Amino acid sequence: MPTWEGIEDASTMLPRIWLTRLKDTDVWKPLRKIDCKALNESRGLEDVLIEGGRATAHPTEGTITWNFVSSRPPMKLIPATWFTQTPNPKSKNKEFILEPLPEVDSLQIELLYQNAVRASSSLGEGLDSILQEEVVLESDPTFKVCVVRNGGLIAMRKKPKKSVLFGLGEVQITLQRGYGQYTIEGEDDENALGDLTHVMFVIHGIGEAMWCKEEVSTMSMRDEMDQLRMTVNKRKIMAWREECKKCERQKQPFPPLPNRVEFIPIIWFDKVRSPTHSLMSSLTSVTLRTVPALRSIANDVIFDVLMYLTPEFCEAILQCVTSEINELYDKFQTVHPSFKARGGKFSIVGHSLGSVIAWDVLSIYKDITENNAPKGSADDPIRIDAPASPPRVPSLETLDKTENDHDHNALPGFKGADDGKHGTWGPTLPKKMTQTIPFEPDLTIFLGSPIGLFLTLRGAHSVFDEMRAVAEAERASLIPCDDEEADMVAWSPGGQSAPPPVFDLSPIICSPFSLPTKACYNVFHPSDPVAYRIEPLLLPEGVSNNDIPPPMFLSPDGKSLRLHVKARQVGDQIFKQFGSLSNLFESTAQNAAAAAAHADAEAARKMANMETEKKDGSAQSSPLRPNFEGCIRDRQVAFRLGGRTSRVDFQIQPGVIDNEYLSAVTAHSGYFSNDDIIDFIIFETRSGAEDNTE
């Protein structure tokens, strides 16, 4: 029996392979095998969810649309069984570029092939008659397909319908039946995972307008999420297989399949940077034509920050992000209708300026939900025995009103704001936003975040400190005086004196401010020039910088620190406690002189106060600012902002050899590929079944 050339699939029922591409100049690439099977089962007559629900294939229209990335253009879709083999000039392994033939031609070619197979079989009549047959392509009538025999090889060839010079120099293209074996990166890992239980909305930061350009090598947020998803899936499956091998050796049941996590990018730059917008037209007209590469950085990257500092565009960005999250939230549940019923969770991740946007979105959610909270009734009162959130300090929105309308006093140093102010920790907007996100995040992660800088500009430190003072005053009001304690003893049950209650008299160190999220992490690379801390703003303003606790090192379980990081921690603690001997001896004389000067100044101040009291008859001096120096030494701090974790600031563990200046070049753009952050996301987004196995 003769040997066929170009037959990758010799099965009787040849399955269709579905291929896609974006532009006509791109190479056709096959869909995932599971998606091809789903489309074949539907016979290409109805829409099919593909890519794990992230896209929808429309076979009747020949397109693929993306469900969770509206800015992503639709792709072309075509089924094929027969292909032309074109040499790939870029391939060193003599690979071919496969160009699919239209189905109308493939049917005729398949019929000719089947006739040739039967004719060349043991009971066939031979190929002589088949070699005379040909099929004219309906898609291109200038070409035909025929069976060609060359020695012991038989092939299907495409060649011009009209030969020139008896076929001398004629180009013949070999046809291929079936696509052959192929693999799609990440398909096997994602198919092996369990149920989808967690969704993370990721808000991009500055410069996305530049990163989305084809000529720029930096990955866009959309591409980064695709890569992050594949990396997370691969690590989950690898860890699960290792656990299975361990259980098999110990003759224990296998652990449950790891859950699947979906990453959905929130793209806002194209909504506020429309080329037709008058702002962008003006920006283009005023931009000089010199050094275009540098000016592109200013217009496409730095300009995002300037826009967000403008109230009108800040509002436009927040409305865009809020609307996008609402739309994708509804669309996701349409694609996965049983997600919430299975206990699915939603989280928010913000990178760079996107973290500030995430903070402001949550601050608006906090303001709206607190203002719209039910007040209860006589029939159904609200219990306040254990308040779920700390007392709310009035936002600047209320400071425009007179003292007759409110019992509280305005915070010092602020004049008030318009209706658009959602507290001094939130953004300044031209009008109050009424729309908010439809869920409270399970996780809120800030990556490379300048939130600390923005909060400092907004004067949030004073407000957080005021909230702490209010909480401390309210706690003090609950502590009874001596007479009240005596009454409590006299009226104790049974006529016997009860032990006096024990009250916590230690000062409240951390502000009770919190955001509506179950956990909050501010993660940064130590060398990231854009990242800032948040925790110092939640401590009293009088705390010394030396007393502020250092940020925690990021690790999945809070314990798995690398050896060199532990050694560095021990060294820092020793140096902090004892310091160097030279500094110790040098500071002795300075401390003695400072102590003497302080004593003289204190004595002079007391004498001045005594003279003032004698003259005025009373000591009506202004209250001194509380001194919090040393107030948190040897104390465990717990920030309510962190939610279920007591800390907020987390730094990535440095390498053994890590130059901070060299690391600063790539630190801000490398978060989504950082191993520590990927492991941290995997750990924090585990399903309940996985938790029970540990």
KOLMAR-475571 format. One record per residue (C-alpha): residue in three letters; x, y, z. Coordinates in steps of 0.05 Angstrom, whole numbers, padded with zeros to 5 digits, always signed. Layout:
residues N
ALAXYZ;...
***
This chain:
residues 694
MET+00000+00000+00000;PRO+00030+00068-00019;THR+00051+00119+00034;TRP+00013+00184+00040;GLU+00048+00251+00051;GLY+00016+00306+00093;ILE-00036+00261+00127;GLU-00032+00280+00201;ASP-00100+00250+00218;ALA-00119+00186+00182;SER-00184+00174+00221;THR-00247+00160+00182;MET-00287+00216+00216;LEU-00241+00275+00212;PRO-00256+00325+00269;ARG-00257+00399+00255;ILE-00203+00441+00287;TRP-00225+00511+00305;LEU-00174+00566+00293;THR-00171+00639+00310;ARG-00130+00702+00296;LEU-00137+00776+00306;LYS-00111+00807+00241;ASP-00106+00780+00171;THR-00031+00782+00175;ASP-00029+00738+00237;VAL-00020+00663+00235;TRP-00081+00620+00250;LYS-00075+00586+00317;PRO-00119+00529+00343;LEU-00165+00536+00403;ARG-00158+00492+00464;LYS-00176+00420+00451;ILE-00233+00422+00501;ASP-00261+00483+00466;CYS-00256+00450+00397;LYS-00294+00390+00424;ALA-00348+00435+00453;LEU-00356+00472+00386;ASN-00359+00406+00348;GLU-00412+00380+00395;SER-00454+00442+00382;ARG-00445+00429+00307;GLY-00424+00501+00301;LEU-00496+00524+00305;GLU-00497+00559+00373;ASP-00453+00602+00417;VAL-00405+00566+00462;LEU-00366+00590+00524;ILE-00292+00579+00515;GLU-00227+00595+00552;GLY-00258+00575+00618;GLY-00316+00624+00609;ARG-00272+00683+00593;ALA-00294+00685+00520;THR-00353+00666+00477;ALA-00347+00634+00408;HIS-00398+00654+00356;PRO-00389+00601+00301;THR-00446+00627+00258;GLU-00414+00696+00257;GLY-00342+00671+00255;THR-00320+00713+00314;ILE-00296+00706+00387;THR-00315+00760+00437;TRP-00285+00769+00506;ASN-00333+00768+00565;PHE-00291+00804+00618;VAL-00246+00850+00577;SER-00290+00897+00537;SER-00230+00934+00508;ARG-00202+00871+00476;PRO-00221+00868+00402;PRO-00260+00808+00376;MET-00221+00754+00340;LYS-00237+00716+00277;LEU-00259+00643+00282;ILE-00258+00589+00228;PRO-00264+00512+00228;ALA-00218+00471+00184;THR-00199+00400+00166;TRP-00151+00411+00108;PHE-00092+00459+00107;THR-00038+00484+00060;GLN+00034+00475+00081;THR+00076+00538+00072;PRO+00149+00538+00094;ASN+00162+00582+00155;PRO+00223+00626+00140;LYS+00233+00640+00215;SER+00235+00566+00235;LYS+00301+00530+00240;ASN+00267+00462+00244;LYS+00236+00466+00175;GLU+00166+00474+00205;PHE+00107+00495+00163;ILE+00056+00551+00170;LEU-00012+00518+00164;GLU-00064+00559+00127;PRO-00135+00531+00134;LEU-00176+00518+00072;PRO-00250+00540+00072;GLU-00300+00485+00089;VAL-00332+00489+00020;ASP-00266+00469-00011;SER-00248+00420+00045;LEU-00310+00378+00031;GLN-00291+00369-00042;ILE-00219+00354-00025;GLU-00240+00303+00028;LEU-00284+00268-00024;LEU-00225+00264-00073;TYR-00180+00238-00017;GLN-00229+00183+00004;ASN-00235+00161-00069;ALA-00160+00157-00074;VAL-00155+00116-00010;ARG-00207+00066-00035;ALA-00173+00062-00103;SER-00105+00048-00072;SER-00131-00006-00025;SER-00124-00081-00036;LEU-00192-00085-00068;GLY-00187-00019-00105;GLU-00181-00008-00179;GLY-00115+00030-00176;LEU-00097+00103-00177;ASP-00092+00113-00251;SER-00163+00139-00258;ILE-00157+00181-00194;LEU-00094+00215-00218;GLN-00135+00246-00274;GLU-00186+00277-00228;GLU-00181+00347-00200;VAL-00221+00395-00156;VAL-00226+00469-00173;LEU-00227+00511-00110;GLU-00290+00551-00102;SER-00255+00602-00058;ASP-00201+00613-00111;PRO-00220+00586-00181;THR-00150+00599-00207;PHE-00125+00540-00167;LYS-00141+00466-00168;VAL-00126+00406-00124;CYS-00105+00338-00151;VAL-00074+00273-00128;VAL+00001+00268-00144;ARG+00043+00205-00142;ASN+00118+00211-00136;GLY+00151+00143-00131;GLY+00123+00109-00069;LEU+00092+00174-00041;ILE+00023+00200-00054;ALA+00002+00271-00037;MET-00054+00320-00046;ARG-00026+00382-00082;LYS-00052+00451-00096;LYS-00028+00482-00161;PRO-00050+00533-00213;LYS-00109+00513-00257;LYS-00073+00533-00321;SER-00003+00507-00330;VAL+00051+00549-00364;LEU+00105+00516-00406;PHE+00079+00446-00392;GLY+00085+00456-00318;LEU+00158+00476-00316;GLY+00173+00519-00255;GLU+00103+00509-00229;VAL+00094+00519-00155;GLN+00057+00462-00121;ILE+00034+00466-00049;THR+00025+00403-00008;LEU-00041+00397+00029;GLN-00046+00370+00100;ARG-00104+00331+00128;GLY-00116+00347+00201;TYR-00077+00396+00244;GLY-00035+00344+00279;GLN-00015+00341+00352;TYR-00011+00407+00389;THR-00013+00434+00460;ILE-00038+00500+00486;GLU+00001+00529+00544;GLY-00038+00525+00609;GLU-00096+00483+00583;ASP-00079+00419+00619;ASP-00066+00454+00685;GLU-00131+00493+00684;ASN-00172+00432+00663;ALA-00142+00392+00721;LEU-00163+00444+00774;GLY-00227+00441+00815;ASP-00283+00491+00819;LEU-00275+00565+00810;THR-00282+00596+00879;HIS-00247+00663+00877;VAL-00248+00724+00830;MET-00197+00780+00835;PHE-00212+00846+00800;VAL-00145+00878+00784;ILE-00142+00954+00773;HIS-00083+00977+00731;GLY-00040+01037+00747;ILE-00005+01091+00707;GLY+00022+01082+00637;GLU-00027+01030+00611;ALA-00037+01074+00550;MET+00036+01062+00533;TRP+00041+00989+00553;CYS-00017+00971+00507;LYS+00020+00996+00445;GLU+00046+00942+00399;GLU+00114+00973+00392;VAL+00125+00972+00468;SER+00155+00907+00496;THR+00127+00917+00566;MET+00068+00872+00580;SER-00001+00904+00586;MET-00046+00890+00645;ARG-00088+00843+00603;ASP-00027+00802+00582;GLU+00000+00802+00654;MET-00065+00773+00680;ASP-00063+00718+00628;GLN+00008+00701+00648;LEU-00008+00706+00723;ARG-00068+00659+00714;MET-00026+00606+00680;THR+00030+00612+00732;VAL-00018+00605+00790;ASN-00053+00545+00758;LYS+00013+00511+00744;ARG+00038+00520+00815;LYS-00027+00496+00845;ILE-00026+00432+00803;MET+00048+00419+00817;ALA+00037+00427+00892;TRP-00024+00382+00890;ARG+00013+00327+00853;GLU+00069+00330+00904;GLU+00017+00322+00959;CYS-00014+00263+00922;LYS+00053+00228+00919;LYS+00064+00241+00993;CYS-00005+00213+01010;GLU+00007+00153+00966;ARG+00071+00136+01003;GLN+00035+00144+01070;LYS-00025+00106+01044;GLN-00072+00164+01058;PRO-00130+00190+01016;PHE-00112+00241+00963;PRO-00125+00315+00979;PRO-00182+00351+00943;LEU-00167+00385+00877;PRO-00142+00457+00886;ASN-00191+00512+00870;ARG-00188+00557+00809;VAL-00177+00632+00815;GLU-00198+00681+00761;PHE-00162+00746+00748;ILE-00203+00800+00713;PRO-00168+00865+00694;ILE-00204+00931+00703;ILE-00184+00975+00645;TRP-00201+01048+00653;PHE-00148+01087+00614;ASP-00183+01080+00546;LYS-00249+01107+00575;VAL-00219+01173+00600;ARG-00165+01179+00546;SER-00210+01177+00486;PRO-00175+01209+00426;THR-00238+01248+00411;HIS-00238+01281+00480;SER-00221+01354+00479;LEU-00169+01344+00534;MET-00129+01295+00492;SER-00135+01340+00431;SER-00108+01399+00471;LEU-00053+01356+00501;THR-00031+01335+00432;SER-00031+01406+00405;VAL+00012+01433+00462;THR+00062+01377+00462;LEU+00128+01394+00429;ARG+00152+01350+00372;THR+00223+01343+00399;VAL+00247+01281+00437;PRO+00181+01244+00423;ALA+00201+01183+00464;LEU+00209+01224+00528;ARG+00147+01264+00515;SER+00108+01200+00504;ILE+00128+01179+00574;ALA+00103+01245+00602;ASN+00037+01242+00564;ASP+00023+01168+00571;VAL+00050+01155+00641;ILE+00059+01216+00685;PHE-00004+01249+00657;ASP-00047+01195+00690;VAL-00027+01220+00759;LEU-00040+01292+00741;MET-00109+01273+00715;TYR-00126+01237+00779;LEU-00106+01298+00821;THR-00159+01338+00782;PRO-00228+01330+00815;GLU-00266+01325+00749;PHE-00222+01271+00720;CYS-00215+01236+00787;GLU-00291+01230+00788;ALA-00291+01205+00716;ILE-00239+01151+00732;LEU-00276+01129+00795;GLN-00342+01125+00758;CYS-00310+01086+00702;VAL-00278+01036+00750;THR-00341+01029+00791;SER-00385+01019+00730;GLU-00335+00969+00701;ILE-00334+00928+00765;ASN-00410+00928+00769;GLU-00416+00907+00696;LEU-00364+00852+00701;TYR-00393+00829+00768;ASP-00461+00818+00735;LYS-00432+00788+00672;PHE-00388+00740+00711;GLN-00448+00713+00749;THR-00485+00705+00684;VAL-00428+00662+00658;HIS-00421+00625+00725;PRO-00492+00626+00755;SER-00475+00579+00813;PHE-00413+00617+00835;LYS-00442+00653+00895;ALA-00484+00593+00916;ARG-00419+00553+00921;GLY-00389+00605+00967;GLY-00349+00642+00915;LYS-00312+00704+00937;PHE-00293+00770+00903;SER-00230+00810+00918;ILE-00196+00873+00892;VAL-00123+00884+00874;GLY-00094+00952+00857;HIS-00026+00965+00826;SER+00008+01033+00829;LEU-00044+01087+00818;GLY-00095+01031+00813;SER-00086+01019+00888;VAL-00105+01092+00902;ILE-00166+01082+00859;ALA-00183+01018+00897;TRP-00175+01056+00964;ASP-00221+01111+00940;VAL-00273+01062+00913;LEU-00275+01028+00981;SER-00278+01095+01017;ILE-00339+01113+00975;TYR-00369+01045+00990;LYS-00356+01058+01064;ASP-00388+01126+01062;ILE-00450+01104+01024;THR-00462+01041+01064;GLU-00454+01077+01131;ASN-00500+01134+01111;ASN-00552+01084+01085;ALA-00547+01037+01144;PRO-00615+01020+01176;LYS-00629+01055+01241;GLY-00676+01003+01270;SER-00745+01014+01299;ALA-00783+01004+01364;ASP-00806+00935+01341;ASP-00739+00914+01314;PRO-00684+00954+01348;ILE-00612+00947+01328;ARG-00567+00917+01381;ILE-00505+00957+01397;ASP-00476+00912+01450;ALA-00416+00896+01406;PRO-00408+00946+01350;ALA-00379+00916+01287;SER-00341+00979+01268;PRO-00308+01036+01306;PRO-00344+01102+01318;ARG-00346+01141+01254;VAL-00313+01209+01254;PRO-00354+01259+01213;SER-00326+01270+01144;LEU-00312+01338+01116;GLU-00379+01333+01082;THR-00413+01351+01148;LEU-00366+01407+01168;ASP-00402+01458+01125;LYS-00461+01454+01171;THR-00467+01497+01233;GLU-00453+01475+01303;ASN-00527+01483+01318;ASP-00542+01424+01272;HIS-00489+01379+01302;ASP-00460+01366+01370;HIS-00390+01353+01346;ASN-00337+01404+01330;ALA-00301+01411+01264;LEU-00233+01379+01259;PRO-00179+01432+01268;GLY-00142+01454+01207;PHE-00199+01440+01157;LYS-00250+01489+01130;GLY-00299+01439+01103;ALA-00315+01416+01033;ASP-00371+01404+00985;ASP-00418+01345+00980;GLY-00367+01306+00940;LYS-00319+01297+00998;HIS-00320+01226+01025;GLY-00280+01239+01088;THR-00210+01267+01090;TRP-00182+01199+01072;GLY-00222+01198+01007;PRO-00220+01237+00942;THR-00243+01308+00929;LEU-00299+01305+00878;PRO-00342+01358+00845;LYS-00405+01321+00868;LYS-00421+01262+00911;MET-00421+01194+00878;THR-00482+01151+00888;GLN-00458+01087+00854;THR-00412+01038+00889;ILE-00386+00968+00880;PRO-00436+00912+00893;PHE-00395+00871+00943;GLU-00348+00876+01002;PRO-00281+00848+00981;ASP-00254+00786+01016;LEU-00184+00810+01001;THR-00157+00879+00984;ILE-00085+00880+00961;PHE-00046+00942+00944;LEU+00017+00930+00903;GLY+00071+00983+00896;SER+00022+01033+00924;PRO+00030+01109+00933;ILE-00031+01111+00979;GLY+00012+01136+01037;LEU+00033+01196+00995;PHE-00039+01212+00973;LEU-00065+01205+01044;THR-00011+01252+01069;LEU-00031+01304+01017;ARG-00103+01297+01039;GLY-00086+01308+01112;ALA-00112+01240+01132;HIS-00062+01232+01189;SER-00098+01283+01232;VAL-00165+01251+01218;PHE-00140+01181+01236;ASP-00110+01210+01300;GLU-00176+01244+01316;MET-00213+01178+01307;ARG-00164+01146+01356;ALA-00176+01201+01406;VAL-00251+01194+01399;ALA-00247+01119+01410;GLU-00204+01129+01471;ALA-00252+01181+01499;GLU-00312+01136+01488;ARG-00277+01079+01523;ALA-00259+01124+01581;SER-00333+01145+01587;LEU-00351+01072+01600;ILE-00304+01066+01659;PRO-00342+01081+01724;CYS-00317+01130+01776;ASP-00303+01111+01849;ASP-00376+01124+01871;GLU-00403+01082+01814;GLU-00357+01025+01833;ALA-00382+01028+01905;ASP-00454+01024+01880;MET-00436+00964+01838;VAL-00408+00929+01899;ALA-00468+00947+01943;TRP-00519+00921+01893;SER-00482+00857+01876;PRO-00526+00793+01874;GLY-00533+00755+01940;GLY-00512+00814+01982;GLN-00440+00795+01975;SER-00388+00842+01949;ALA-00367+00827+01878;PRO-00296+00837+01854;PRO-00288+00904+01820;PRO-00287+00901+01744;VAL-00221+00905+01708;PHE-00215+00958+01654;ASP-00161+00967+01602;LEU-00128+01033+01619;SER-00072+01028+01568;PRO-00076+01082+01514;ILE-00104+01065+01446;ILE-00045+01068+01399;CYS-00073+01048+01330;SER-00128+01087+01297;PRO-00193+01046+01293;PHE-00203+01068+01220;SER-00220+01010+01174;LEU-00243+00998+01103;PRO-00300+00952+01083;THR-00257+00891+01068;LYS-00243+00828+01106;ALA-00168+00834+01097;CYS-00122+00889+01072;TYR-00050+00883+01051;ASN-00003+00939+01028;VAL+00052+00900+00993;PHE+00114+00933+00964;HIS+00185+00919+00942;PRO+00234+00954+00989;SER+00268+00987+00929;ASP+00204+01009+00894;PRO+00209+01086+00887;VAL+00134+01093+00880;ALA+00113+01053+00941;TYR+00096+01084+01008;ARG+00075+01057+01076;ILE+00006+01064+01108;GLU+00015+01042+01180;PRO+00052+01104+01205;LEU-00010+01146+01187;LEU-00052+01102+01233;LEU-00006+01115+01292;PRO-00008+01179+01334;GLU+00025+01239+01303;GLY+00074+01244+01362;VAL+00104+01175+01352;SER+00178+01178+01335;ASN+00202+01148+01270;ASN+00248+01103+01309;ASP+00188+01074+01347;ILE+00147+01058+01285;PRO+00147+00982+01275;PRO+00181+00959+01212;PRO+00139+00928+01157;MET+00128+00853+01159;PHE+00161+00808+01109;LEU+00112+00777+01059;SER+00106+00701+01064;PRO+00048+00654+01050;ASP+00038+00631+01122;GLY+00075+00687+01158;LYS+00131+00640+01179;SER+00169+00616+01118;LEU+00223+00669+01117;ARG+00287+00654+01080;LEU+00349+00642+01121;HIS+00386+00705+01100;VAL+00324+00747+01117;LYS+00320+00716+01187;ALA+00394+00731+01197;ARG+00383+00803+01175;GLN+00325+00810+01224;VAL+00368+00785+01282;GLY+00423+00833+01263;ASP+00375+00891+01259;GLN+00346+00875+01328;ILE+00415+00870+01360;PHE+00436+00936+01328;LYS+00371+00969+01350;GLN+00378+00946+01422;PHE+00452+00958+01433;GLY+00478+00996+01373;SER+00552+00999+01359;LEU+00601+01012+01416;SER+00626+01076+01384;ASN+00556+01104+01380;LEU+00544+01082+01452;PHE+00604+01120+01480;GLU+00593+01180+01435;SER+00521+01187+01455;THR+00536+01184+01530;ALA+00563+01254+01535;GLN+00510+01281+01487;ASN+00454+01249+01528;ALA+00482+01279+01592;ALA+00485+01348+01562;ALA+00416+01341+01533;ALA+00388+01318+01599;ALA+00418+01377+01635;ALA+00392+01426+01583;HIS+00323+01393+01587;ALA+00323+01399+01663;ASP+00342+01473+01659;ALA+00287+01486+01607;GLU+00236+01449+01649;ALA+00253+01489+01711;ALA+00249+01554+01672;ARG+00181+01533+01644;LYS+00153+01517+01713;MET+00177+01584+01741;ALA+00144+01620+01683;ASN+00079+01583+01695;MET+00080+01600+01769;GLU+00089+01673+01753;THR+00033+01671+01702;GLU-00014+01638+01753;LYS+00001+01691+01804;LYS-00015+01746+01755;ASP-00078+01717+01725;GLY-00103+01681+01786;SER-00113+01617+01747;ALA-00074+01572+01701;GLN-00111+01578+01636;SER-00056+01556+01589;SER-00069+01520+01524;PRO-00068+01444+01529;LEU-00002+01412+01512;ARG+00003+01364+01454;PRO+00007+01292+01479;ASN+00075+01261+01477;PHE+00073+01191+01448;GLU+00148+01179+01448;GLY+00163+01108+01467;CYS+00089+01090+01474;ILE+00093+01029+01429;ARG+00159+01001+01451;ASP+00153+00927+01470;ARG+00079+00930+01452;GLN+00043+00889+01400;VAL+00008+00935+01351;ALA-00055+00915+01315;PHE-00085+00956+01259;ARG-00160+00948+01247;LEU-00150+00968+01175;GLY-00116+00901+01164;GLY-00181+00863+01177;ARG-00166+00792+01196;THR-00092+00808+01198;SER-00064+00855+01250;ARG-00014+00887+01203;VAL-00022+00926+01137;ASP+00048+00939+01110;PHE+00085+00879+01080;GLN+00151+00882+01042;ILE+00177+00830+00993;GLN+00235+00789+01019;PRO+00300+00813+00987;GLY+00349+00767+00953;VAL+00415+00744+00981;ILE+00451+00793+00936;ASP+00404+00851+00923;ASN+00427+00921+00903;GLU+00371+00969+00920;TYR+00388+01017+00864;LEU+00390+00964+00811;SER+00326+00932+00838;ALA+00291+01000+00835;VAL+00293+00997+00759;THR+00246+00937+00754;ALA+00215+00935+00824;HIS+00152+00973+00806;SER+00135+00933+00744;GLY+00152+00863+00770;TYR+00098+00850+00822;PHE+00055+00802+00782;SER+00114+00758+00765;ASN+00144+00758+00835;ASP+00147+00689+00866;ASP+00130+00713+00936;ILE+00068+00750+00913;ILE+00045+00691+00871;ASP+00053+00643+00929;PHE+00018+00693+00975;ILE-00042+00699+00927;ILE-00046+00623+00923;PHE-00045+00617+00999;GLU-00097+00672+01011;THR-00146+00648+00958;ARG-00149+00575+00979;SER-00217+00542+00984;GLY-00246+00517+01049;ALA-00234+00445+01029;GLU-00160+00459+01021;ASP-00157+00492+01089;ASN-00186+00431+01122;THR-00132+00386+01094;GLU-00076+00423+01129;
***
